[in-house]
Amino acid sequence: MSLLSQVETALDTIRPYLEADGGNVSVEEITPEGVVKLKLLGSCGSCPMSIMTLKAGIEQAIKKSVPEVTAIEAINLTDIDDPNAVLPENLR
């Protein structure tokens, strides 16, 4: 099974939770050094809690399932202090 397939399988375990809040995630790149670069989609892309989602949910799921991964980065994290950040409806 390829590294990408393993990462996608790990992401599939948490996608229902992301989708419940109107979000999702896509794998943009896996570097030769084992860094997974993700794009946060939907409400995850504009949510001020996206750093928490990345660290507590996404990163944990991938690292637990795919030990070859050295780091996880989001290419479009929203800063918690961003005035344009928007919480999903069910978190307001």
N, C-alpha and C positions, 0 to 999 in steps of 0.2 A: 504494500500500500504506500503510495507516495506521501511525502510530507504534507502537501496541500490537502490530500484526501483525509489525512489524520486530523489536520487542523479543522477542516470543514465538519468532520464528524463530531469533534469536540464542541464546535460552535452550535451544531444542531441541538445539543443538550440544553443550551440556554436561549436559543432563538425564540421559543414560545414566550418566555418572560419579556424579551425585548419587544416582540410583536404585540404583546398585551398592552404595552405603553405606546404603540404606534411607531416603533423603531425597528431597526435591524442592523446588521453589520456585514460588510463584504471584505474579503481578503484582496488587497491590492498588490501585495508583493511578499515573497519570502526571500530574504537575502541569503547569500551563501553562508553567512555567519549565523543563520538561524533566527534572524529578527523577522517577526511577522508584522507587516504594516497593514493596518485595517482602516477602513472608512466607515464611520458611523452614519447610518442612514435614517431617514424619517425624523421622528422626534428626538432620537438619540443624538442627531447631529447638531441640534440647537438647545439641548437640555443642559442646564448648569450643573446637573448631577452626573454628567457623562464621564467625568474623571473617576467618580465612584463606581459607576457601572463598569468602566474599563478595568479598574484595579480589582474590585471585589468579585466581579462576575466573570467577565470575558477572560482576563489574564489567568485567573485561577483555573478555569475550566480547561484552557489550552495547556497550561504548564502541567496540570495533573495528568492529562491524557497523552501529551506529546513532549517527553522530557528533552528531546533534541532542540526544542525551541529555547533560545537564550533570552529573548525579550519580546515584548509586545508593545507596539506604538500605534497610536491613532493619528492619522494625518490631518484630522479636522476636529480636534477637541475644542469644546466650548469652555471658556474660562468661567468659573463660578461667579465672578464679578462682572461678566459681560452684560451690559445693559440691554442687549438684544436677545439674551438667553430666554427661552420659553420652556416652562415645565409642561409635561403632558397633562391633559385634562384631568386624569384621575389622580394626579399628585398635587393639584392646586388646592 
